[in-house]
Amino acid sequence: MRANQSKETGGQRDATNARFAHWPLVGVVLVFVILAFIYSLVFPLGEINDEIPHFALISFIAEQHRPPLTLEERDAVGTKGDASPFYHTLVALLTQHVDLSDSPQLPVVDLKLERLIPDDGRVRHNIFHTGDDAFPFHGIALAWHLARLASIPLGAATIIAVYLAVLAIYPERRYLALAAAAFVAFIPRFVISSAVLNDDNLVFPLIAFSVVYLIWIAQGDVRSRTLIILGVLIGLATFAKYHSIVLMPIMTLLLLQLAWQKRWKWQTLLRRWGLVVLAFAITVGWWFVFLVIRFNQVRELGFVSGILAVLGDPVITFGVDNLVGANGSSPFLSDWLNWADLTFRTFWFHSSSTLSGLTARGNLGVYWGVYVLIGLITVIALWGLLRRLWRYGRSRRSGRSSILTWRPDVTVLVLVFLVYLGLVAARHFMQPSFVTAQGRHVFPALVPIAFLLISGWEEVLRSLPQTEGGSSAKIRSSRDWVLAVGIGGGLLAFRLVALLAVIVPVFYPFLPLKSTDPDDI
């Protein structure tokens, strides 16, 4: 009787634990949403990469109820007039009902040369911020802030995908997955990106969930439903950002590897690969056909550049010759080092506006000190990864089995990281300048970045002397919890300090001016 009661009690406890197993993730996502919402309110309009041209395209779609359909309309919209309208159309649904008829345009500095004349000790930014875009918001500022709200749930979806990806690789290590999710959630630059306008915010979760499905396929889930959903996800990601098409060759390599490993018949391989390709083609193929027919510039630029011009990226359109070595030259080593340094800093936090503000206020040393600390912590993670590889190699040479045995799902993550890192480097070859030194361009690989760094830090903790008793599973769970709290808490604190010590001092207070209709004076 007592044994049966004990079993029932244990079963109820297990059911309760399973029910609340993922509540820590809910807490991380909730804190992220609150923080991103605060940033969306506080971070001044237009003071982050490309937000002004993104809002211009959103405004066009909200007013015309369609994307630009001619080269002239694209040019009139601005630098993002030829971007994919997927993200901008979704966001326009939030802004199309805001009345902008009597709303003054925000004073963008570059639009009028006379705005460059006054300084008065202030740091110049993209927009002169006045009462027109201060709280309480109205007119164009209200539409802009409403548009920003669409980015926050997309950032939350990316965090959930990172959690699911790590949990798929280590199903019993929820805290390790939580550590990876918290790492992504509180990367300062990711929080800012998720609080402002940028079509990257749509592609990040689509790529992240595509990677989750690639992991499941690598683990043996090759059902037709899984393959079709993967094709749709990659198609939607490619529709949002054209670089996502690189996931298709990664998918192909994965299926070829599985076919060789599991000895599939070639008909089986072709059918499974064809399901993904067909789903991809149905999802996004029509859009590329439309682009090539409507916007190709083959007559003006030649066949290759004229076809690539439809993608709307001048780095690609005019940089292919540099990449293949037909024109131009490779960057010098010093250029590469400076470029890598700026890319690293922009991955974490850096932006030109905050840097100029910090320089004006004389606390740049603190700013650089933060990056030195981040660099040391990153080096520690890389050392942990190398140690992990060394342990793996030693166990292979000794012939012993190991939990570090080579895994196709981990290989997929490494391949995604290397491909996107290669794309970022290729952009620098195409246009050797600091314009391409943007760490956010590596964010499509957030899933493997989080997994690899967390794995490195976990290996470092594993190498420390163990002072606690208990089973190996309990010790491992304790290490994972330390990682989740330490990494997540540390980055969250950094994010809050940056808001109060960097963002607010750089941009506030706004100019005490407000546009007024002359008839009302």
Contacts in CASP RR format, 6 or more apart in sequence:
PFRMAT RR
TARGET T0000
AUTHOR 0000-0000-0000
METHOD contacts of the structure
MODEL  1
MRANQSKETGGQRDATNARFAHWPLVGVVLVFVILAFIYSLVFPLGEIND
EIPHFALISFIAEQHRPPLTLEERDAVGTKGDASPFYHTLVALLTQHVDL
SDSPQLPVVDLKLERLIPDDGRVRHNIFHTGDDAFPFHGIALAWHLARLA
SIPLGAATIIAVYLAVLAIYPERRYLALAAAAFVAFIPRFVISSAVLNDD
NLVFPLIAFSVVYLIWIAQGDVRSRTLIILGVLIGLATFAKYHSIVLMPI
MTLLLLQLAWQKRWKWQTLLRRWGLVVLAFAITVGWWFVFLVIRFNQVRE
LGFVSGILAVLGDPVITFGVDNLVGANGSSPFLSDWLNWADLTFRTFWFH
SSSTLSGLTARGNLGVYWGVYVLIGLITVIALWGLLRRLWRYGRSRRSGR
SSILTWRPDVTVLVLVFLVYLGLVAARHFMQPSFVTAQGRHVFPALVPIA
FLLISGWEEVLRSLPQTEGGSSAKIRSSRDWVLAVGIGGGLLAFRLVALL
AVIVPVFYPFLPLKSTDPDDI
21 174 0 8 1.000
22 163 0 8 1.000
22 174 0 8 1.000
24 174 0 8 1.000
24 175 0 8 1.000
24 178 0 8 1.000
24 484 0 8 1.000
25 160 0 8 1.000
25 163 0 8 1.000
25 177 0 8 1.000
25 178 0 8 1.000
25 181 0 8 1.000
28 159 0 8 1.000
28 178 0 8 1.000
28 181 0 8 1.000
28 182 0 8 1.000
28 185 0 8 1.000
28 488 0 8 1.000
29 156 0 8 1.000
29 159 0 8 1.000
29 160 0 8 1.000
29 181 0 8 1.000
29 185 0 8 1.000
31 185 0 8 1.000
31 492 0 8 1.000
32 155 0 8 1.000
32 156 0 8 1.000
32 159 0 8 1.000
32 185 0 8 1.000
32 186 0 8 1.000
32 191 0 8 1.000
32 194 0 8 1.000
33 152 0 8 1.000
33 153 0 8 1.000
33 156 0 8 1.000
35 186 0 8 1.000
35 191 0 8 1.000
35 492 0 8 1.000
35 495 0 8 1.000
35 496 0 8 1.000
36 151 0 8 1.000
36 152 0 8 1.000
36 155 0 8 1.000
36 191 0 8 1.000
36 194 0 8 1.000
36 195 0 8 1.000
37 149 0 8 1.000
37 152 0 8 1.000
37 195 0 8 1.000
38 499 0 8 1.000
39 191 0 8 1.000
39 192 0 8 1.000
39 195 0 8 1.000
39 196 0 8 1.000
39 499 0 8 1.000
39 503 0 8 1.000
40 145 0 8 1.000
40 148 0 8 1.000
40 149 0 8 1.000
40 151 0 8 1.000
40 152 0 8 1.000
40 195 0 8 1.000
40 196 0 8 1.000
41 135 0 8 1.000
41 145 0 8 1.000
42 499 0 8 1.000
42 503 0 8 1.000
42 504 0 8 1.000
43 192 0 8 1.000
43 195 0 8 1.000
43 196 0 8 1.000
43 503 0 8 1.000
43 507 0 8 1.000
44 125 0 8 1.000
44 127 0 8 1.000
44 129 0 8 1.000
44 133 0 8 1.000
44 507 0 8 1.000
44 510 0 8 1.000
45 51 0 8 1.000
45 55 0 8 1.000
45 106 0 8 1.000
45 127 0 8 1.000
45 129 0 8 1.000
45 133 0 8 1.000
45 141 0 8 1.000
45 144 0 8 1.000
45 145 0 8 1.000
46 52 0 8 1.000
46 55 0 8 1.000
46 126 0 8 1.000
46 127 0 8 1.000
46 196 0 8 1.000
47 125 0 8 1.000
47 126 0 8 1.000
47 127 0 8 1.000
47 351 0 8 1.000
47 353 0 8 1.000
47 507 0 8 1.000
48 192 0 8 1.000
48 193 0 8 1.000
48 196 0 8 1.000
48 198 0 8 1.000
48 351 0 8 1.000
48 353 0 8 1.000
49 198 0 8 1.000
49 351 0 8 1.000
49 438 0 8 1.000
49 440 0 8 1.000
50 79 0 8 1.000
50 80 0 8 1.000
50 198 0 8 1.000
51 196 0 8 1.000
51 197 0 8 1.000
51 198 0 8 1.000
52 108 0 8 1.000
52 126 0 8 1.000
52 127 0 8 1.000
53 77 0 8 1.000
53 78 0 8 1.000
53 79 0 8 1.000
53 80 0 8 1.000
53 81 0 8 1.000
54 80 0 8 1.000
54 83 0 8 1.000
54 88 0 8 1.000
54 197 0 8 1.000
54 198 0 8 1.000
54 199 0 8 1.000
55 144 0 8 1.000
55 147 0 8 1.000
55 197 0 8 1.000
56 77 0 8 1.000
56 78 0 8 1.000
56 80 0 8 1.000
56 81 0 8 1.000
57 67 0 8 1.000
57 68 0 8 1.000
57 77 0 8 1.000
57 78 0 8 1.000
57 80 0 8 1.000
57 81 0 8 1.000
57 83 0 8 1.000
57 85 0 8 1.000
57 88 0 8 1.000
58 88 0 8 1.000
58 91 0 8 1.000
58 92 0 8 1.000
58 95 0 8 1.000
58 147 0 8 1.000
58 197 0 8 1.000
59 92 0 8 1.000
59 95 0 8 1.000
59 100 0 8 1.000
59 143 0 8 1.000
60 67 0 8 1.000
60 68 0 8 1.000
60 73 0 8 1.000
60 77 0 8 1.000
60 81 0 8 1.000
61 67 0 8 1.000
61 85 0 8 1.000
61 88 0 8 1.000
61 89 0 8 1.000
61 92 0 8 1.000
62 92 0 8 1.000
62 95 0 8 1.000
62 96 0 8 1.000
62 143 0 8 1.000
63 96 0 8 1.000
65 96 0 8 1.000
67 85 0 8 1.000
67 88 0 8 1.000
67 89 0 8 1.000
68 74 0 8 1.000
68 76 0 8 1.000
68 77 0 8 1.000
68 81 0 8 1.000
68 82 0 8 1.000
68 85 0 8 1.000
69 294 0 8 1.000
71 295 0 8 1.000
73 81 0 8 1.000
74 81 0 8 1.000
74 82 0 8 1.000
74 295 0 8 1.000
75 81 0 8 1.000
80 88 0 8 1.000
82 295 0 8 1.000
82 310 0 8 1.000
82 311 0 8 1.000
82 312 0 8 1.000
83 199 0 8 1.000
83 312 0 8 1.000
84 199 0 8 1.000
84 239 0 8 1.000
84 240 0 8 1.000
84 241 0 8 1.000
84 242 0 8 1.000
84 287 0 8 1.000
86 199 0 8 1.000
86 202 0 8 1.000
86 236 0 8 1.000
86 239 0 8 1.000
86 240 0 8 1.000
87 199 0 8 1.000
87 201 0 8 1.000
87 202 0 8 1.000
87 203 0 8 1.000
87 240 0 8 1.000
88 199 0 8 1.000
90 150 0 8 1.000
90 202 0 8 1.000
91 147 0 8 1.000
91 150 0 8 1.000
91 197 0 8 1.000
92 147 0 8 1.000
94 146 0 8 1.000
94 147 0 8 1.000
94 149 0 8 1.000
94 150 0 8 1.000
95 143 0 8 1.000
95 144 0 8 1.000
95 146 0 8 1.000
95 147 0 8 1.000
98 139 0 8 1.000
98 142 0 8 1.000
98 143 0 8 1.000
98 146 0 8 1.000
99 139 0 8 1.000
100 139 0 8 1.000
100 140 0 8 1.000
100 143 0 8 1.000
102 517 0 8 1.000
103 138 0 8 1.000
103 139 0 8 1.000
103 140 0 8 1.000
104 132 0 8 1.000
104 140 0 8 1.000
104 515 0 8 1.000
105 140 0 8 1.000
106 127 0 8 1.000
106 132 0 8 1.000
106 133 0 8 1.000
106 140 0 8 1.000
106 141 0 8 1.000
107 115 0 8 1.000
107 127 0 8 1.000
107 128 0 8 1.000
107 130 0 8 1.000
108 126 0 8 1.000
108 127 0 8 1.000
109 115 0 8 1.000
109 116 0 8 1.000
109 124 0 8 1.000
109 125 0 8 1.000
109 126 0 8 1.000
109 127 0 8 1.000
109 128 0 8 1.000
110 126 0 8 1.000
115 128 0 8 1.000
116 124 0 8 1.000
121 360 0 8 1.000
123 353 0 8 1.000
123 356 0 8 1.000
123 357 0 8 1.000
123 360 0 8 1.000
123 506 0 8 1.000
124 356 0 8 1.000
125 353 0 8 1.000
125 356 0 8 1.000
125 507 0 8 1.000
126 353 0 8 1.000
127 133 0 8 1.000
128 511 0 8 1.000
129 507 0 8 1.000
129 510 0 8 1.000
129 511 0 8 1.000
130 510 0 8 1.000
130 511 0 8 1.000
130 512 0 8 1.000
130 513 0 8 1.000
130 514 0 8 1.000
130 515 0 8 1.000
131 510 0 8 1.000
131 511 0 8 1.000
131 512 0 8 1.000
131 513 0 8 1.000
131 514 0 8 1.000
132 140 0 8 1.000
132 141 0 8 1.000
132 513 0 8 1.000
132 514 0 8 1.000
132 515 0 8 1.000
133 140 0 8 1.000
133 141 0 8 1.000
133 144 0 8 1.000
133 510 0 8 1.000
134 141 0 8 1.000
134 510 0 8 1.000
137 144 0 8 1.000
137 145 0 8 1.000
144 197 0 8 1.000
147 197 0 8 1.000
148 195 0 8 1.000
148 196 0 8 1.000
148 197 0 8 1.000
150 201 0 8 1.000
151 193 0 8 1.000
151 194 0 8 1.000
151 195 0 8 1.000
151 196 0 8 1.000
151 197 0 8 1.000
151 198 0 8 1.000
151 201 0 8 1.000
152 194 0 8 1.000
152 195 0 8 1.000
154 194 0 8 1.000
154 201 0 8 1.000
154 202 0 8 1.000
154 204 0 8 1.000
154 205 0 8 1.000
155 190 0 8 1.000
155 194 0 8 1.000
155 201 0 8 1.000
155 204 0 8 1.000
155 205 0 8 1.000
156 194 0 8 1.000
157 205 0 8 1.000
157 208 0 8 1.000
157 209 0 8 1.000
158 184 0 8 1.000
158 194 0 8 1.000
158 204 0 8 1.000
158 205 0 8 1.000
158 208 0 8 1.000
158 446 0 8 1.000
159 181 0 8 1.000
159 184 0 8 1.000
159 185 0 8 1.000
160 181 0 8 1.000
161 205 0 8 1.000
161 208 0 8 1.000
161 209 0 8 1.000
161 211 0 8 1.000
161 212 0 8 1.000
161 447 0 8 1.000
162 177 0 8 1.000
162 180 0 8 1.000
162 181 0 8 1.000
162 184 0 8 1.000
162 208 0 8 1.000
162 446 0 8 1.000
162 447 0 8 1.000
162 450 0 8 1.000
163 177 0 8 1.000
163 178 0 8 1.000
163 180 0 8 1.000
163 181 0 8 1.000
164 177 0 8 1.000
164 209 0 8 1.000
164 212 0 8 1.000
165 177 0 8 1.000
165 180 0 8 1.000
165 208 0 8 1.000
165 211 0 8 1.000
165 212 0 8 1.000
165 215 0 8 1.000
165 413 0 8 1.000
165 447 0 8 1.000
165 451 0 8 1.000
166 173 0 8 1.000
166 176 0 8 1.000
166 177 0 8 1.000
166 180 0 8 1.000
166 181 0 8 1.000
166 450 0 8 1.000
166 451 0 8 1.000
166 454 0 8 1.000
167 173 0 8 1.000
167 174 0 8 1.000
167 177 0 8 1.000
168 212 0 8 1.000
168 215 0 8 1.000
168 216 0 8 1.000
168 219 0 8 1.000
168 409 0 8 1.000
169 215 0 8 1.000
169 407 0 8 1.000
169 409 0 8 1.000
169 410 0 8 1.000
169 413 0 8 1.000
169 451 0 8 1.000
170 176 0 8 1.000
170 177 0 8 1.000
172 473 0 8 1.000
173 476 0 8 1.000
173 477 0 8 1.000
173 480 0 8 1.000
174 480 0 8 1.000
175 477 0 8 1.000
175 480 0 8 1.000
175 481 0 8 1.000
175 483 0 8 1.000
175 484 0 8 1.000
176 454 0 8 1.000
176 458 0 8 1.000
176 480 0 8 1.000
176 483 0 8 1.000
176 484 0 8 1.000
178 480 0 8 1.000
178 484 0 8 1.000
179 454 0 8 1.000
179 457 0 8 1.000
179 458 0 8 1.000
179 480 0 8 1.000
179 483 0 8 1.000
179 484 0 8 1.000
179 487 0 8 1.000
179 488 0 8 1.000
180 450 0 8 1.000
180 451 0 8 1.000
180 454 0 8 1.000
181 450 0 8 1.000
182 484 0 8 1.000
182 487 0 8 1.000
182 488 0 8 1.000
182 489 0 8 1.000
182 491 0 8 1.000
182 492 0 8 1.000
183 450 0 8 1.000
183 453 0 8 1.000
183 454 0 8 1.000
183 487 0 8 1.000
183 488 0 8 1.000
183 491 0 8 1.000
184 190 0 8 1.000
184 446 0 8 1.000
184 450 0 8 1.000
185 191 0 8 1.000
185 488 0 8 1.000
185 491 0 8 1.000
186 488 0 8 1.000
186 489 0 8 1.000
186 490 0 8 1.000
186 491 0 8 1.000
186 492 0 8 1.000
186 494 0 8 1.000
186 495 0 8 1.000
187 347 0 8 1.000
187 348 0 8 1.000
187 491 0 8 1.000
188 348 0 8 1.000
188 349 0 8 1.000
188 491 0 8 1.000
188 494 0 8 1.000
188 495 0 8 1.000
188 498 0 8 1.000
189 346 0 8 1.000
189 347 0 8 1.000
189 348 0 8 1.000
189 349 0 8 1.000
189 350 0 8 1.000
189 439 0 8 1.000
189 440 0 8 1.000
190 443 0 8 1.000
190 446 0 8 1.000
191 495 0 8 1.000
192 349 0 8 1.000
192 351 0 8 1.000
193 200 0 8 1.000
193 201 0 8 1.000
193 440 0 8 1.000
193 443 0 8 1.000
194 201 0 8 1.000
199 240 0 8 1.000
199 241 0 8 1.000
200 241 0 8 1.000
200 440 0 8 1.000
200 443 0 8 1.000
202 240 0 8 1.000
202 241 0 8 1.000
203 237 0 8 1.000
203 240 0 8 1.000
203 241 0 8 1.000
203 244 0 8 1.000
203 444 0 8 1.000
204 443 0 8 1.000
204 444 0 8 1.000
204 446 0 8 1.000
206 233 0 8 1.000
206 236 0 8 1.000
206 237 0 8 1.000
206 240 0 8 1.000
206 244 0 8 1.000
207 237 0 8 1.000
207 244 0 8 1.000
207 247 0 8 1.000
207 444 0 8 1.000
207 447 0 8 1.000
208 446 0 8 1.000
208 447 0 8 1.000
209 233 0 8 1.000
210 230 0 8 1.000
210 233 0 8 1.000
210 234 0 8 1.000
210 237 0 8 1.000
210 244 0 8 1.000
210 247 0 8 1.000
211 412 0 8 1.000
211 413 0 8 1.000
211 416 0 8 1.000
211 447 0 8 1.000
211 448 0 8 1.000
212 447 0 8 1.000
213 226 0 8 1.000
213 229 0 8 1.000
213 230 0 8 1.000
213 233 0 8 1.000
214 230 0 8 1.000
214 247 0 8 1.000
214 250 0 8 1.000
214 251 0 8 1.000
214 254 0 8 1.000
214 412 0 8 1.000
214 416 0 8 1.000
215 409 0 8 1.000
215 412 0 8 1.000
215 413 0 8 1.000
216 226 0 8 1.000
217 226 0 8 1.000
217 227 0 8 1.000
217 230 0 8 1.000
217 251 0 8 1.000
217 254 0 8 1.000
217 255 0 8 1.000
217 258 0 8 1.000
218 254 0 8 1.000
218 258 0 8 1.000
218 407 0 8 1.000
218 408 0 8 1.000
218 409 0 8 1.000
218 411 0 8 1.000
218 412 0 8 1.000
219 408 0 8 1.000
219 409 0 8 1.000
220 258 0 8 1.000
222 258 0 8 1.000
222 272 0 8 1.000
224 275 0 8 1.000
227 272 0 8 1.000
227 275 0 8 1.000
227 276 0 8 1.000
227 279 0 8 1.000
228 275 0 8 1.000
228 276 0 8 1.000
228 279 0 8 1.000
229 279 0 8 1.000
230 251 0 8 1.000
230 276 0 8 1.000
230 279 0 8 1.000
231 251 0 8 1.000
231 275 0 8 1.000
231 276 0 8 1.000
231 277 0 8 1.000
231 279 0 8 1.000
231 280 0 8 1.000
231 283 0 8 1.000
232 279 0 8 1.000
232 280 0 8 1.000
232 283 0 8 1.000
234 244 0 8 1.000
234 245 0 8 1.000
234 247 0 8 1.000
234 248 0 8 1.000
234 251 0 8 1.000
234 276 0 8 1.000
234 280 0 8 1.000
234 283 0 8 1.000
235 244 0 8 1.000
235 279 0 8 1.000
235 280 0 8 1.000
235 283 0 8 1.000
235 284 0 8 1.000
236 283 0 8 1.000
236 284 0 8 1.000
237 244 0 8 1.000
237 247 0 8 1.000
238 244 0 8 1.000
238 245 0 8 1.000
238 247 0 8 1.000
238 280 0 8 1.000
238 284 0 8 1.000
239 283 0 8 1.000
239 284 0 8 1.000
239 287 0 8 1.000
241 444 0 8 1.000
242 311 0 8 1.000
242 313 0 8 1.000
243 423 0 8 1.000
243 444 0 8 1.000
244 444 0 8 1.000
246 419 0 8 1.000
246 420 0 8 1.000
246 423 0 8 1.000
247 416 0 8 1.000
248 276 0 8 1.000
248 277 0 8 1.000
248 280 0 8 1.000
250 412 0 8 1.000
250 415 0 8 1.000
250 416 0 8 1.000
250 419 0 8 1.000
251 273 0 8 1.000
251 276 0 8 1.000
252 273 0 8 1.000
253 415 0 8 1.000
254 408 0 8 1.000
254 412 0 8 1.000
255 269 0 8 1.000
255 272 0 8 1.000
255 273 0 8 1.000
255 276 0 8 1.000
256 269 0 8 1.000
257 408 0 8 1.000
257 411 0 8 1.000
258 264 0 8 1.000
258 408 0 8 1.000
259 266 0 8 1.000
259 268 0 8 1.000
259 269 0 8 1.000
261 408 0 8 1.000
264 272 0 8 1.000
288 310 0 8 1.000
291 310 0 8 1.000
291 311 0 8 1.000
292 307 0 8 1.000
292 310 0 8 1.000
295 309 0 8 1.000
295 310 0 8 1.000
296 306 0 8 1.000
296 307 0 8 1.000
296 309 0 8 1.000
296 310 0 8 1.000
297 305 0 8 1.000
297 306 0 8 1.000
297 309 0 8 1.000
297 310 0 8 1.000
298 306 0 8 1.000
298 307 0 8 1.000
300 306 0 8 1.000
301 309 0 8 1.000
301 317 0 8 1.000
304 320 0 8 1.000
305 317 0 8 1.000
305 318 0 8 1.000
305 320 0 8 1.000
306 317 0 8 1.000
308 316 0 8 1.000
308 317 0 8 1.000
308 320 0 8 1.000
309 317 0 8 1.000
311 317 0 8 1.000
315 427 0 8 1.000
315 430 0 8 1.000
315 431 0 8 1.000
315 435 0 8 1.000
315 436 0 8 1.000
316 430 0 8 1.000
318 430 0 8 1.000
319 430 0 8 1.000
319 431 0 8 1.000
320 430 0 8 1.000
321 327 0 8 1.000
321 328 0 8 1.000
322 328 0 8 1.000
322 429 0 8 1.000
322 430 0 8 1.000
322 431 0 8 1.000
322 432 0 8 1.000
323 426 0 8 1.000
323 429 0 8 1.000
323 430 0 8 1.000
329 432 0 8 1.000
330 429 0 8 1.000
330 432 0 8 1.000
331 339 0 8 1.000
331 428 0 8 1.000
331 429 0 8 1.000
331 432 0 8 1.000
335 432 0 8 1.000
336 428 0 8 1.000
338 434 0 8 1.000
338 437 0 8 1.000
339 428 0 8 1.000
339 434 0 8 1.000
339 436 0 8 1.000
339 437 0 8 1.000
340 437 0 8 1.000
342 350 0 8 1.000
342 434 0 8 1.000
342 437 0 8 1.000
343 424 0 8 1.000
343 437 0 8 1.000
343 438 0 8 1.000
343 439 0 8 1.000
343 441 0 8 1.000
343 442 0 8 1.000
344 371 0 8 1.000
344 375 0 8 1.000
344 439 0 8 1.000
345 371 0 8 1.000
346 437 0 8 1.000
346 438 0 8 1.000
346 439 0 8 1.000
346 440 0 8 1.000
347 439 0 8 1.000
347 440 0 8 1.000
347 442 0 8 1.000
347 443 0 8 1.000
348 371 0 8 1.000
348 374 0 8 1.000
349 370 0 8 1.000
349 498 0 8 1.000
350 371 0 8 1.000
353 506 0 8 1.000
353 507 0 8 1.000
354 502 0 8 1.000
354 503 0 8 1.000
354 506 0 8 1.000
355 364 0 8 1.000
355 367 0 8 1.000
357 506 0 8 1.000
358 364 0 8 1.000
358 367 0 8 1.000
358 502 0 8 1.000
358 506 0 8 1.000
361 505 0 8 1.000
361 506 0 8 1.000
367 502 0 8 1.000
370 494 0 8 1.000
378 453 0 8 1.000
380 456 0 8 1.000
380 457 0 8 1.000
380 460 0 8 1.000
381 452 0 8 1.000
381 453 0 8 1.000
381 454 0 8 1.000
381 456 0 8 1.000
381 457 0 8 1.000
381 460 0 8 1.000
382 456 0 8 1.000
383 456 0 8 1.000
383 460 0 8 1.000
384 455 0 8 1.000
384 456 0 8 1.000
384 457 0 8 1.000
384 459 0 8 1.000
384 460 0 8 1.000
384 463 0 8 1.000
385 452 0 8 1.000
385 455 0 8 1.000
385 456 0 8 1.000
385 459 0 8 1.000
387 456 0 8 1.000
387 459 0 8 1.000
387 460 0 8 1.000
387 463 0 8 1.000
388 404 0 8 1.000
388 455 0 8 1.000
388 456 0 8 1.000
388 459 0 8 1.000
391 402 0 8 1.000
391 404 0 8 1.000
392 402 0 8 1.000
392 404 0 8 1.000
392 405 0 8 1.000
392 406 0 8 1.000
395 401 0 8 1.000
395 402 0 8 1.000
395 404 0 8 1.000
396 402 0 8 1.000
410 451 0 8 1.000
413 447 0 8 1.000
413 448 0 8 1.000
413 451 0 8 1.000
413 452 0 8 1.000
414 448 0 8 1.000
414 452 0 8 1.000
416 445 0 8 1.000
416 447 0 8 1.000
416 448 0 8 1.000
417 445 0 8 1.000
417 448 0 8 1.000
417 449 0 8 1.000
417 452 0 8 1.000
419 445 0 8 1.000
420 441 0 8 1.000
420 442 0 8 1.000
420 444 0 8 1.000
420 445 0 8 1.000
421 442 0 8 1.000
421 445 0 8 1.000
423 441 0 8 1.000
424 436 0 8 1.000
424 439 0 8 1.000
424 441 0 8 1.000
424 442 0 8 1.000
427 436 0 8 1.000
427 441 0 8 1.000
428 436 0 8 1.000
428 437 0 8 1.000
430 436 0 8 1.000
442 449 0 8 1.000
454 483 0 8 1.000
454 487 0 8 1.000
457 483 0 8 1.000
457 487 0 8 1.000
458 479 0 8 1.000
458 480 0 8 1.000
458 483 0 8 1.000
461 479 0 8 1.000
461 482 0 8 1.000
461 483 0 8 1.000
462 479 0 8 1.000
466 475 0 8 1.000
468 475 0 8 1.000
468 478 0 8 1.000
469 475 0 8 1.000
END
